[in-house]
């Protein structure tokens, strides 16, 4: 069977994200399948989709939906119309069945399948596409497969993928060149699953809570393959790289043993690190630490379900700085428990974080299958029948989002290392110019230099 895997994501700000998930889907497909990947973020011509469909003539099309919307309370943008138009465009060229997948699809499978007009969907990890393909080839009912949703009925929420994780990275695939020309930043995974219980997060629903660890030597071998293909920076896609400290240290040791030269970074939980933890990772090439901090007020951190307190954030921050690493923190203001007083406490504590970049966001997107959803139901913020496919945000009743943004912007005034939201068009244009001049990696560390007292 000829299978075309399409990455529908076309966002390139602040920098484009390589579609790693499709490498894993390709790696799980039977060896008898002929697989091609089309990345719509990397297309050089407007007719790339039509040309590929006419040339390849796929028997089945897998369409990966990374996001449903931009989760921005200030400027909400839904991507569903674009996805629907994409499906219609495909339908005009081929009768091949269309299968949806990806994190965005998994959160709203039945609604997205119906809204977009595809044939099937794979909930959770995309490797199950192989089982759907086998059922279609045999003439079996795909609706009987765990994790597959059809137009006739809902999917059963699948257990985490129970087979070895196999990434099929092939440097000859044409979309690689796009990422090498736009920051040369590729991505890497060392495990799946998240054990934390942050109230707003969909990771446990998508990947499960049980961590499935990829053998460190295998992670290192993939890292070397990415390096050989031209990567100048690697980003770890784990929900939190340090969620399993022992394994992450073993991965770092495997990097050193393999002789990896490429710098790398990832998301970390600002929990208290083991002695020498960041120094060991630094010796293995770690350069950038991005902490998912969210607040610096213990009352709010507890309300958010975070596995740390403010004092531990400062310990983790100092340990990363002492190891010589670039450090950034992400904050999510206005969730349950936020008040004018807690906001003031967070901003005051943020001011104590030295040599860092701060990304501040306001408002929590409410997703089903999260503790935030249950809380919003209990508080009457949403109703059981509310269509959350259209973005709905939890906003603390004690302080408005307008007041939060006004206060945060005032605190950030004149300090380039305080970024409200994901940045703006000016920031994206600046990054693009720097990439064209040969800079690589995320580049946010350059904001620290303009951070005044920070």
PyMOL commands that set and color helices and strands:
alter all, ss='L'
color gray80, all
select helices_A, chain A and resi 20-28+48-56+80-91+103-107+109-116+126-138+142-144+176-181+203-207+216-228+241-258+277-283+298-304+310-322+340-350+371-378+401-412+425-436+444-450
alter helices_A, ss='H'
color red, helices_A
select strands_A, chain A and resi 2-7+34-39+60-64+97-101+120-122+148-150+185-188+191-192+212-213+233-236+263-268+286-294+326-333+357-362+364-365+393-394+418-420
alter strands_A, ss='S'
color yellow, strands_A
deselect
rebuild
show_as cartoon
